[in-house]
C-alpha cells in the first residue's frame, strides 16, 4: 500500500456500474438528477468514476422499486439507513405502510376485475361494435360502477 493513496479503490465507468447494478445508464443518470445517487467525481477526461458503494446503492434502489416502493419512499429508506437516530421500527413502519398500500391496490384490482367480468357477460360477441353493450356501459355515466352488480 502506498502511503496516503487510495486503499484498493476500484473505479468504474457509468456503463460498468449500470451493468453491475442491473439497470440502464440513463437510469443511473436519472437517479443522480433525483438525488438518490451522488454525482461521482470525474476523471480528468470528464468521465464519471464510480465505486462499489454506487453499485450497492443502485441495487438497493432497484430492489426497493421491484418491491413497489416509489422513488420518494426509496429516498426515505436510504435516508433512514444513514440517519444515526433512525431505528428499525422506523424502517418497519415504512414496510407496513407499503403493505397497506399494496393491499388497497389488490382490493381495487379485484373490484375492477369483477366489474370487467360482469361487463364481459353482457356481450355475446356477435354483431357490430357500434352497439356493443360493453362500450355502451362504459360510455354511460352510470354504466360502469365502482362495484360489480352482484357485490
Secondary structure, DSSP 8 states (H G I E B T S, - for coil): --TTS-SS---B-HHHHHHHHTS-HHHHHHHHHTTSS----B-TTS-B-B-HHHHHHHHHHHHHHHTT--HHHHHHHHHHHH-TT--HHHHHHHHHHHHHHHHHHHHHHHHHHHHHHHHHTT--S-S-GGG-HHHHHHHSTTTS-SS-TT-
